[in-house]
Amino acid sequence: MRQFFLGLCLLGGLSLVQAQQPVSYEQAFKGAPTNMMQPLPMVSKWLDGKHYLETRTENNVRQTVKVNAISGVAEAYAPPQAEKPAPAVPAIAVMGARNQTSSPDGKYFAYTKKDNNLYIQEIATKKEIQLTKDGNDSVLNGYASWIYFEEILGRASRYKAFWWSEDGKHLAFMRFDESGMPVFPIYVADGQHGYLENNRYPKPGDKNPDVRIGIVNIETGATTWADFNEKEDQYFGTPVWTPAGQLWISWMNRGQDQLKVYNVDLNSGAKSLVYEEAQKTWIDLDDTDRFEFLPSGKGFILRSDVSGWKHFYLHDMSGKRLATLTSGDFTVGAIHKIDEKAKRIYFDARKENSARTDLYSVGMDGKNMQRHSFGDYTFRGMTISPDNKYFITTYSNLQTPPTTVLADMKGKVIRELGTSKGKGADMYAQPKRELVRVKSADGLFDLPVLITYPIGFDPAKKYPVIINIYGGPNAGTVYDTYRANPTEIWWAQEGLIQVAIDNRSSGHFGKKGMNFIHRQLGKYEIEDYMSAAGWLRKQPWVASDRIGITGGSFGGYMTAMALTYGSDYFTHGIANASVTDWSLYDTHYTERFMDTPAENPEGYKVTSVMTYADRLKGTLRIVHGTTDDNVHMQNSVQLINKLQDLGKPFEMMIYPNERHGIGANVRAKREHLVSENASFFYKHLLNKPVPEVFWKKTERKAF
C-alpha cells in the first residue's frame, strides 16, 4: 500500500521524513483500532469551589478521586453516607413484563404485558395488581401506539407510556384506542407461505388513535381521567411531573400550530391552563426540554422558538411570564446551571457562529449577557463550579482534537485536564477539512458546507465528489468540531472529495429558516443542495461528471430528489430507505410540515419524487429493507414502478426482512450494504476496480 508523509523537518541541516501509513480496510470498515483517539477525563461534578470529582480507571479498576482544580493533585474519595446513592432496586422477573420500571420510593414495579394492560407489583410481597382491564389488540394501556412511539415519546421510550410521580404515590399513563385506524400490511417472505405483519400506521389524513390520560392513585388503585375529550383530533406530549408533584400535560391540535400546557388535578382530572402558544407554521410537540424548573420550585424557564429563534423565557409556576432572558438571531441550547441566589443562568448557544457552541450566562432579568468560552472552538459538556468562578469544558474545532480544560469565567485556561489525541494520531495522514459558506439561490442564506479533501490534494487535478446528507428539519450535520473517522480517511486516501451540506431548515438559521419549508417539505431543501452542488461544479478541482450524493430516510428522499428534480447538478446517488411521496409517511411527522393531502394537494405534488421521475438521467441506486416499518418499502416500490413505466434505467438493492436501519440486527446484511456502497463509489465515482478485500470472506475477529 502506498505511503504518506507527514512533512519535512530540518534538524541541524539534516532532513527528517516521518513516514505515515494509511488506515487499513479493517480499521475503516471493521472497527479495528487506530489509537488516533483516547478517552478524555470523566469529570462528574464539583464538590466545592476548589475540588471536583473524576472517575478514573487503572488496571481495569474504576475509582472516584477528589481533584484539586488548580493543582490537579488527586486523592482518594469516599462519599459521605448521606451522599451515597440508594442501592438499585433488584429486578424481579415477571413473566411477560414490558418496560419494568421501579417507583422512585422503591416500593413498586410498573409494567405492561402483551394483553396491553398496565400492572404494578409490590416489591416486598411480590403481589401483582392489575390496574387496567380493557386492554386488547386495539386498546393499549401504558404501551404506546406506533405513531406516539416514533414521533412523540421517542424510540428511547421502547413504547413505554407510563410515568411515576417523584413520590411514587401516583402513576400517570396513556390509553390508546386504535379502533378504526388503517392497518398497513408488511409482508415477510419467510418459509413456504410467508406471512403478514399488520401495523396500525396512520398516513396523512388518516384517523389517529384516540388517547386518554389516566392517573392512578397507588394507595387506592383508583384511576382518575384527565379532562380531555378523547374523540377530539389532538396530540398529547410526554407528561411532566413538576417539583411540587403537579402533573403537566401538553396538548396540541392536529394541525400542530397550537400548544396548550395544562396542570391536571390528580384527584378530579380538572385542568387549568399554564401556558399556550400559537404559530403560523408549526410547533414541535416532542420538545422534551421545553421546561427547566428553578431549584426552588418557584418558577420555570421555557424554551420556545416562537420568535423565529429558540430562546429562554422566565415564568412563575402559574404560567405568568416574568422576563425574556435571551433574544436575537441565534439559537440557545442546554442550561448548565441556574443560580437563583446570584440571579443568573449559565447556558450554551450557537451565537458567535452557527457551526459552534459557546458558554454564556445572563441575568434572570434578561440583562448583562456574557460569553465565557474562548477562541474559535465548539464547546461541550460545561460544568460550572459552585462559586461560579470556573468551568470545566471540552473544546475542539476542525483542526483541534477535543481537549478538556479548566477555565475561569473570563475564558482564561487555568489547566489542561486531558486531550483526546491518541498515541496513534501522528501515524496516519489526515485529510484537510474546510468549512465554507455558499449563498442560497435566493440570496437569503449562507449555507454551511464542510469539505474533506483527498489526502495529497492537488488543486490542479479533478476529483469526484460524494455528498453525504440527511437534510431533515433541525437536523444539521455541519459543525466546527474535530473528526477522526477512519472510514472518512479511507475515502480521502482513495481520492474522493467528501462533502456535508446543511440547508436553511437545518437549525443553523433557527425556526426562521425552518419556516420556509412549511407546506412544501423538501423543495427548498433540495434547492439549497443544488446551490451548493452548483458552487462545487464551478471549482476547478471538481470532476463535474461525478457528483455523487447519498443518504438514508429523509436523506434517501433528498438523494432521490437530487437525481430527479436536481438532475442537472447531481450525477450519481444511493437512496436508502427513502420517502418518495409524503402521502406515504405517517400523520404526525408529515402533517406537522405539510398539513393533510386534502388541505394541501399542490404541496404534496410538488414535493413528490414521482413528479420529477421523468428527469432522471444519472445513475440512481434504490435501497430498501422489505420489512421497514418506519418508511415502508411501498415508497421505493412506487418509485420503481414509475421509473419502469417511464423506461428509465436504475439500480436496486433489496434487503429481505430488514427494518429501517439495515443491518442493525444482522451483521452480514450490514457488511453487504457497506461493500455494495463501496463498489458503487469505486465503479461510478472513482473509476477504479473494487478492492478485493471488500468481497473477500475473511475470518471475523474481535478488535
C-alpha positions in Angstrom: 0.0 0.0 0.0 1.2 3.5 -0.7 3.0 5.7 1.8 2.0 9.1 3.0 4.3 11.6 4.6 3.9 14.0 7.5 6.3 16.6 6.3 9.9 17.7 6.2 11.7 19.0 9.2 15.2 20.5 9.2 17.3 19.5 12.2 20.9 20.6 12.2 20.9 20.7 8.4 19.6 17.2 8.2 16.1 16.4 6.7 13.9 14.1 8.7 11.0 12.5 7.0 8.5 10.7 9.1 6.6 8.1 7.1 2.9 7.8 7.7 0.6 4.9 7.0 -2.9 4.7 5.5 -5.7 3.4 7.5 -6.5 -0.3 6.7 -9.7 -1.8 5.5 -10.1 -3.4 8.9 -9.8 -0.1 10.6 -12.0 1.8 8.2 -14.8 -0.8 8.0 -14.4 -3.4 10.7 -13.7 -1.3 13.7 -10.0 -2.3 14.2 -8.3 0.2 16.5 -6.2 3.1 15.2 -5.4 4.7 18.5 -5.9 8.1 17.0 -8.2 9.0 19.8 -8.1 8.3 23.5 -10.7 8.8 26.3 -11.0 12.2 28.0 -11.2 12.7 31.8 -14.6 11.7 33.2 -15.5 14.7 35.5 -18.7 14.0 37.3 -19.3 17.1 39.5 -17.8 19.8 41.6 -17.5 19.2 45.3 -16.8 22.8 46.2 -15.2 25.9 44.6 -11.7 24.2 44.7 -12.4 20.5 44.1 -14.2 18.3 41.6 -14.8 14.5 41.3 -13.3 12.5 38.5 -13.7 8.8 37.7 -10.5 7.1 36.7 -9.8 3.5 35.6 -6.4 2.0 36.4 -5.6 -1.7 35.9 -9.3 -2.3 35.0 -10.3 -0.9 38.4 -12.6 2.1 38.4 -12.4 4.6 41.2 -13.5 8.1 42.0 -10.9 10.6 43.1 -11.1 14.1 44.5 -9.1 16.5 42.4 -7.7 20.0 43.3 -8.9 22.0 40.4 -5.9 24.4 40.3 -3.1 22.0 41.0 -4.5 18.8 39.6 -3.5 16.8 42.7 -5.8 13.9 43.3 -6.7 11.9 46.4 -9.0 9.0 47.1 -12.6 10.0 47.7 -15.2 8.3 49.8 -18.7 9.9 49.7 -20.3 10.8 53.0 -23.0 8.4 54.0 -25.7 10.9 53.2 -24.4 11.2 49.6 -24.2 7.5 48.9 -26.8 6.6 46.3 -29.6 4.3 47.3 -29.0 0.7 46.2 -30.7 -0.1 43.0 -34.0 -2.0 43.3 -33.3 -5.5 42.2 -35.3 -6.6 39.3 -37.9 -9.3 39.9 -38.6 -11.5 36.9 -42.2 -11.0 35.9 -43.5 -13.3 33.1 -44.3 -11.2 30.0 -43.5 -7.8 31.7 -42.6 -5.0 29.3 -40.7 -1.8 30.4 -40.5 -2.9 34.0 -39.8 0.4 35.9 -39.4 0.8 39.7 -41.2 3.7 41.5 -38.9 6.4 42.9 -39.6 5.2 46.5 -38.6 1.6 45.6 -41.9 0.1 46.7 -43.3 -1.0 43.3 -42.6 -2.0 39.8 -44.9 -0.8 37.0 -45.1 -2.6 33.6 -47.3 -3.7 30.8 -48.0 -7.1 29.3 -48.9 -8.4 25.9 -52.6 -8.2 26.9 -51.9 -4.4 26.7 -52.9 -3.8 30.3 -51.0 -1.9 33.0 -49.8 -3.6 36.1 -47.8 -2.8 39.3 -46.1 -5.3 41.6 -45.4 -4.7 45.3 -41.7 -5.4 45.6 -41.7 -6.5 49.2 -44.5 -9.1 48.8 -44.3 -9.7 45.0 -48.0 -9.1 44.9 -49.2 -8.2 41.4 -52.1 -5.7 40.9 -53.7 -5.2 37.6 -54.6 -1.5 37.1 -56.5 -1.7 33.8 -58.8 -4.4 32.4 -59.8 -3.3 28.9 -56.5 -4.0 27.0 -56.8 -5.9 23.7 -55.5 -5.8 20.2 -56.7 -2.2 19.6 -56.7 -0.8 23.2 -53.3 -0.2 24.7 -52.8 0.9 28.3 -49.4 2.2 29.1 -47.9 0.9 25.9 -47.6 3.4 23.0 -49.3 3.3 19.7 -46.7 3.3 16.9 -47.2 6.9 16.0 -46.6 8.1 19.6 -43.5 5.8 19.9 -41.9 7.0 16.7 -42.8 10.7 16.7 -43.7 11.9 20.2 -42.5 9.8 23.1 -39.4 8.8 21.1 -37.7 5.5 20.3 -35.8 5.6 23.6 -39.1 5.1 25.4 -39.3 1.5 24.0 -43.1 2.0 23.8 -43.3 2.9 27.5 -46.3 5.2 28.1 -46.5 5.5 31.9 -44.7 7.8 34.3 -44.2 7.6 38.1 -44.6 10.7 40.2 -41.5 11.6 42.2 -43.0 10.5 45.5 -44.2 7.1 44.0 -47.8 7.8 45.0 -49.2 8.2 41.5 -48.7 6.7 38.1 -49.8 8.6 35.0 -50.3 6.6 31.8 -51.7 7.0 28.3 -54.5 4.8 26.9 -54.6 4.4 23.2 -57.7 3.2 21.3 -56.6 2.3 17.7 -60.1 1.2 16.6 -60.9 2.4 13.1 -57.2 3.2 12.3 -55.9 1.8 9.0 -53.7 -1.3 9.1 -50.6 -1.4 6.9 -49.6 -4.9 5.9 -45.9 -5.8 5.8 -45.1 -9.0 4.0 -42.5 -11.3 5.4 -41.3 -13.8 2.8 -40.0 -16.5 5.1 -41.0 -20.2 4.8 -43.2 -21.7 2.2 -46.1 -19.3 2.5 -44.8 -16.2 4.2 -46.9 -14.1 6.5 -48.1 -10.6 7.1 -47.3 -8.2 9.9 -50.2 -5.8 10.4 -49.3 -2.5 11.8 -51.6 0.3 12.9 -49.9 3.1 11.0 -51.8 6.3 10.1 -50.8 8.1 6.9 -51.6 11.7 6.2 -55.3 12.4 6.5 -56.0 9.0 8.3 -57.5 8.5 11.7 -55.1 8.7 14.6 -55.5 6.8 17.9 -57.9 8.1 20.5 -55.9 9.0 23.6 -56.9 9.3 27.2 -54.6 10.2 30.1 -55.1 8.3 33.4 -53.7 9.0 36.8 -53.6 6.0 39.2 -53.6 6.6 43.0 -51.3 3.8 44.0 -52.8 3.6 47.6 -56.4 3.1 46.4 -55.8 1.7 42.9 -58.4 4.2 41.6 -57.9 5.8 38.2 -58.7 9.5 37.5 -59.1 10.5 33.9 -57.7 13.9 32.8 -60.5 16.2 31.5 -59.9 15.9 27.7 -62.3 14.6 25.1 -60.6 11.5 23.7 -62.6 11.8 20.4 -61.1 15.2 19.6 -58.4 15.3 16.8 -55.4 16.0 19.0 -52.0 15.0 20.3 -50.5 14.9 23.8 -46.8 15.3 24.7 -44.8 13.5 27.3 -46.4 14.3 30.7 -44.2 16.3 33.1 -44.2 15.9 36.9 -43.2 19.3 38.5 -41.1 19.6 41.6 -44.2 20.2 43.7 -45.8 17.0 42.3 -48.2 18.6 39.8 -48.9 16.8 36.5 -48.5 19.0 33.4 -49.9 17.8 30.1 -49.0 19.3 26.8 -52.0 19.4 24.3 -51.8 20.2 20.6 -54.3 20.3 17.9 -53.9 18.0 14.9 -52.7 20.9 12.7 -49.8 21.3 15.3 -49.9 25.0 15.3 -51.5 25.5 18.7 -49.9 24.3 22.0 -51.5 24.4 25.4 -50.0 23.2 28.6 -52.3 22.2 31.4 -51.9 21.5 35.1 -54.2 18.4 35.7 -55.7 17.9 39.2 -54.7 14.4 40.4 -58.0 13.8 42.2 -60.6 15.3 39.8 -58.8 15.4 36.5 -59.8 19.0 36.1 -57.3 21.1 34.1 -56.1 24.6 34.4 -54.1 26.4 31.7 -50.4 27.1 32.4 -49.0 28.1 29.1 -50.2 28.5 25.5 -48.5 29.3 22.2 -49.6 29.6 18.5 -47.5 29.8 15.4 -48.4 30.2 11.7 -46.4 27.2 10.7 -45.9 24.5 13.4 -44.7 23.9 16.9 -42.6 20.9 17.9 -44.5 18.7 20.4 -41.6 16.3 21.0 -39.5 19.1 22.6 -38.7 17.2 25.8 -36.7 20.0 27.3 -39.4 22.7 26.9 -39.4 23.4 30.7 -36.5 23.8 33.1 -37.8 24.2 36.7 -36.0 26.5 39.1 -34.3 24.7 42.0 -36.6 26.5 44.4 -39.6 25.2 42.5 -41.0 28.8 42.3 -40.8 29.0 38.5 -39.6 27.6 35.3 -37.6 28.6 32.3 -39.3 28.0 29.0 -37.6 27.2 25.7 -39.6 28.5 22.7 -38.9 29.3 19.1 -42.0 31.5 18.7 -39.8 34.5 17.9 -38.2 32.7 14.9 -35.2 31.6 17.1 -35.2 29.3 20.1 -34.8 31.4 23.3 -35.3 31.3 27.1 -38.3 32.9 28.9 -38.8 33.0 32.7 -42.2 32.2 34.1 -43.7 31.7 37.6 -45.5 28.4 38.3 -48.8 29.9 37.4 -47.5 30.4 33.9 -47.1 34.2 34.1 -44.1 35.4 32.1 -41.6 37.3 34.2 -38.8 38.0 31.8 -37.4 37.4 28.3 -33.9 36.0 29.1 -32.4 35.9 25.6 -33.2 37.3 22.2 -31.6 37.8 18.9 -30.8 35.9 15.7 -29.2 32.9 17.4 -30.3 29.6 19.0 -29.9 28.6 22.7 -29.2 25.1 23.7 -28.8 23.4 27.1 -29.0 25.1 30.5 -25.9 24.1 32.6 -26.7 25.9 35.8 -29.4 28.0 37.4 -28.1 30.2 40.3 -31.2 31.7 41.9 -29.2 33.4 44.6 -26.9 35.2 42.1 -30.0 35.5 39.8 -28.1 34.2 36.8 -28.3 31.2 34.4 -25.5 29.6 32.5 -26.2 28.0 29.1 -24.8 27.2 25.7 -25.8 28.8 22.5 -24.8 29.0 18.8 -24.3 32.8 18.8 -20.8 33.6 17.5 -21.0 31.1 14.7 -24.0 28.7 13.9 -21.5 25.9 13.5 -20.1 26.3 17.0 -21.4 26.2 20.6 -20.2 28.6 23.3 -20.9 29.1 27.0 -22.8 32.1 28.1 -24.6 33.5 31.2 -27.4 36.0 31.6 -29.2 37.7 34.5 -32.6 36.4 35.4 -33.9 39.8 34.3 -32.6 39.2 30.8 -29.7 41.6 31.2 -25.9 41.5 31.1 -25.4 38.5 28.8 -21.7 37.4 28.8 -19.7 34.9 26.8 -17.4 32.8 29.0 -15.8 30.5 26.5 -12.9 31.5 24.3 -11.4 31.4 20.8 -12.9 29.9 17.7 -14.0 26.5 19.1 -17.0 24.4 19.8 -17.5 23.7 23.5 -19.2 20.7 25.0 -20.1 19.4 28.5 -19.8 22.5 30.5 -19.6 22.0 34.3 -19.8 25.2 36.5 -18.1 25.5 39.9 -20.3 26.2 42.9 -18.9 29.7 43.3 -19.3 30.4 39.5 -15.6 31.2 39.2 -14.6 28.3 37.0 -15.9 25.9 34.5 -14.7 22.6 33.1 -15.3 22.0 29.4 -14.1 20.2 26.3 -13.4 22.2 23.2 -12.4 21.4 19.6 -12.6 22.6 16.1 -11.8 21.0 12.7 -8.1 21.3 13.4 -8.0 20.8 17.2 -8.7 17.4 18.8 -11.2 17.5 21.8 -9.3 18.9 24.8 -10.7 19.1 28.3 -9.7 22.2 30.3 -10.4 24.2 33.5 -11.1 27.8 32.6 -12.1 30.9 34.5 -15.2 32.9 33.6 -13.1 35.3 31.5 -12.2 32.5 29.2 -8.6 32.1 30.5 -7.4 28.4 30.5 -6.1 27.6 34.0 -5.2 24.0 33.4 -5.4 21.3 30.7 -7.1 18.2 32.1 -6.6 15.9 29.1 -6.6 15.6 25.3 -8.3 13.0 23.1 -5.3 12.9 20.8 -4.1 9.3 21.0 -0.7 7.7 20.6 -1.5 6.7 17.0 -2.7 10.2 15.9 0.5 11.1 14.0 0.8 7.6 12.4 -1.8 8.4 9.8 -2.1 11.1 7.2 -5.1 13.3 7.9 -7.1 15.0 5.1 -7.6 18.7 5.1 -11.0 19.8 6.2 -12.6 23.2 5.5 -15.9 24.8 6.4 -17.1 27.3 3.8 -20.4 29.2 3.2 -22.3 29.1 0.0 -25.0 31.5 -0.9 -28.5 30.1 -1.4 -30.2 30.7 -4.8 -32.5 33.3 -3.4 -29.6 35.1 -1.7 -31.1 34.8 1.8 -28.8 32.2 3.4 -25.1 31.4 3.6 -25.3 27.7 3.7 -22.6 25.9 5.7 -20.6 23.3 3.6 -18.0 21.0 5.1 -15.4 19.8 2.7 -13.0 16.9 3.4 -10.3 17.0 0.7 -8.4 13.9 -0.6 -5.1 13.2 1.1 -2.3 14.7 -1.1 -4.9 17.0 -2.7 -3.7 18.7 -5.8 -5.8 21.7 -6.9 -4.7 21.2 -10.5 -6.4 17.8 -10.6 -10.1 17.0 -10.8 -11.7 14.8 -8.2 -15.1 13.1 -7.8 -17.4 14.2 -5.0 -19.6 12.3 -2.6 -22.2 14.3 -0.6 -23.5 12.5 2.5 -26.7 14.1 3.8 -29.7 13.7 6.0 -31.4 17.1 5.5 -34.4 16.8 7.7 -35.8 19.8 9.8 -33.5 20.9 12.6 -31.1 18.1 11.9 -27.9 19.8 10.8 -24.6 17.9 10.4 -22.1 20.7 9.6 -20.3 21.7 12.7 -16.8 23.0 13.5 -15.7 20.0 15.5 -12.9 17.6 15.2 -13.2 14.5 13.1 -11.0 11.4 13.1 -13.2 8.9 11.3 -11.2 6.0 9.8 -13.9 5.4 7.1 -13.7 9.1 6.1 -9.9 8.9 6.0 -10.1 5.7 3.8 -12.1 7.6 1.1 -9.8 10.6 1.4 -6.9 8.1 0.7 -8.8 6.9 -2.4 -9.2 10.3 -3.9 -12.9 11.2 -3.0 -13.9 14.8 -2.0 -16.4 14.2 0.8 -18.9 16.9 1.4 -21.6 17.7 4.0 -24.2 20.5 3.4 -26.8 22.0 5.7 -29.9 23.6 4.2 -31.9 26.5 5.5 -34.1 24.2 7.7 -31.1 22.5 9.4 -31.2 24.6 12.6 -28.3 27.0 11.6 -30.9 29.6 10.8 -33.4 29.0 13.6 -37.1 28.5 13.2 -37.0 31.5 10.8 -35.1 29.3 8.3 -37.3 26.2 9.0 -40.5 28.1 8.4 -39.7 28.3 4.7 -40.4 24.5 4.3 -44.0 24.8 5.6 -46.4 23.0 3.2 -43.5 22.3 0.8 -41.3 19.9 2.7 -38.3 19.1 0.6 -38.5 21.8 -2.1 -36.3 24.5 -0.5 -34.0 21.8 1.0 -33.1 20.3 -2.4 -32.8 23.7 -4.0 -30.3 24.6 -1.3 -28.3 21.4 -2.0 -28.4 22.3 -5.7 -26.9 25.7 -4.9 -24.1 24.1 -3.0 -23.6 21.5 -5.8 -23.6 24.3 -8.4 -20.8 26.0 -6.4 -18.8 22.8 -6.3 -19.2 22.2 -10.0 -17.5 25.6 -10.6 -14.4 24.7 -8.7 -11.5 23.7 -11.0 -10.7 20.7 -8.8 -14.1 19.0 -9.1 -15.0 16.4 -11.7 -18.4 17.8 -12.6 -19.4 14.5 -14.3 -19.1 12.6 -11.0 -21.1 14.5 -8.3 -22.5 11.7 -6.1 -24.9 12.0 -3.2 -26.2 9.5 -0.6 -28.4 9.4 2.5 -31.0 7.4 4.3 -34.6 8.0 5.3 -35.0 11.8 4.8 -31.5 11.7 3.3 -32.8 9.0 0.9 -35.6 11.2 -0.1 -33.2 14.1 -0.7 -31.0 11.8 -2.8 -33.9 10.6 -4.9 -34.9 14.3 -5.4 -31.3 15.2 -6.3 -31.3 12.6 -9.1 -34.6 13.8 -10.5 -35.6 17.3 -9.5 -31.9 18.3 -9.3 -30.5 16.0 -12.1 -28.7 18.9 -13.7 -26.5 19.1 -10.6 -26.1 15.5 -9.4 -24.9 12.6 -11.5 -25.0 9.6 -9.1 -26.9 8.6 -5.9 -27.6 5.9 -3.4 -31.1 6.4 -1.9 -31.5 4.3 1.3 -35.0 3.7 2.9 -36.4 6.7 1.1 -39.7 8.5 1.5 -40.7 9.1 -2.1 -44.1 10.8 -1.6 -45.1 12.4 1.7 -48.6 10.9 1.4 -47.0 7.6 2.2 -45.4 8.6 5.5 -47.1 9.0 9.0 -49.6 11.6 10.1 -47.8 13.3 13.0 -44.4 14.0 11.2 -45.8 14.7 7.8 -48.8 16.9 8.7 -46.6 19.0 11.1 -44.9 20.4 8.0 -47.4 19.7 5.2 -50.9 19.7 6.6 -53.1 16.9 5.2 -53.3 16.0 1.5 -56.8 17.4 1.4 -55.7 20.7 2.7 -52.5 20.9 0.6 -52.8 18.8 -2.6 -50.4 21.0 -4.5 -47.7 20.8 -1.8 -47.8 17.0 -1.8 -47.5 17.1 -5.6 -44.5 19.4 -5.9 -42.6 17.6 -3.2 -43.1 14.1 -4.5 -40.2 12.3 -6.2 -42.7 10.7 -8.6 -43.5 14.2 -10.0 -39.9 14.5 -11.3 -39.1 10.9 -12.2 -39.0 11.7 -15.9 -36.0 14.0 -15.2 -33.8 11.1 -14.1 -30.6 10.9 -16.2 -27.9 10.0 -13.8 -27.2 6.7 -12.0 -29.6 6.1 -9.1 -29.5 3.1 -6.8 -32.6 2.4 -4.7 -32.0 0.5 -1.5 -34.7 -0.7 0.9 -35.4 -3.3 3.6 -38.5 -5.3 2.9 -39.9 -5.1 6.4 -39.2 -1.5 7.1 -42.0 -0.5 9.5 -41.0 3.2 9.5 -40.6 4.2 5.9 -42.5 1.4 4.2 -40.9 -0.2 1.2 -44.1 0.9 -0.6 -42.2 4.2 -1.1 -39.5 2.6 -3.2 -41.9 0.2 -4.9 -44.0 3.1 -6.2 -40.9 5.0 -7.4 -39.6 1.8 -9.1 -42.9 1.3 -10.8 -42.9 4.9 -12.1 -39.4 4.7 -13.4 -40.2 1.4 -15.2 -43.2 2.9 -16.8 -41.0 5.8 -18.0 -38.4 3.4 -19.3 -35.7 4.9 -17.0 -32.7 2.7 -16.1 -31.8 2.5 -12.4 -30.1 0.2 -9.9 -31.9 -1.6 -7.0 -30.8 -3.5 -3.9 -33.4 -5.1 -1.6 -32.6 -6.4 1.9 -35.1 -9.1 2.9 -36.6 -8.8 6.4 -34.5 -5.7 7.2 -36.1 -2.8 9.0 -35.3 0.9 8.7 -31.7 0.5 9.8 -30.3 -2.1 7.5 -28.0 -4.5 9.4 -28.9 -3.2 12.8 -29.5 -6.8 14.0 -27.9 -8.9 11.2 -24.2 -8.2 10.8 -23.9 -9.9 7.4 -26.5 -7.6 6.0 -24.7 -4.5 7.2 -21.4 -5.8 5.8 -23.1 -6.4 2.5 -24.5 -2.9 2.4 -21.1 -1.4 3.2 -19.4 -3.4 0.4 -22.2 -2.6 -2.1 -21.9 1.2 -1.3 -18.1 0.9 -1.7 -18.5 -0.9 -5.0 -20.8 1.9 -6.2 -18.2 4.6 -5.3 -15.3 2.7 -7.0 -17.3 1.9 -10.1 -19.1 5.2 -10.7 -17.1 7.9 -8.9 -13.5 6.8 -8.7 -13.4 4.8 -11.9 -11.3 2.2 -10.2 -11.6 -1.6 -9.7 -13.2 -2.5 -6.4 -10.5 -3.8 -4.0 -10.8 -7.5 -3.5 -10.9 -7.0 0.3 -14.5 -5.7 0.2 -15.8 -9.0 -1.1 -13.2 -11.5 0.2 -14.5 -13.7 3.0 -12.3 -13.1 6.0 -12.1 -14.6 9.4 -14.0 -12.3 11.8 -12.0 -11.1 14.7 -12.9 -9.0 17.7 -10.9 -5.8 17.7 
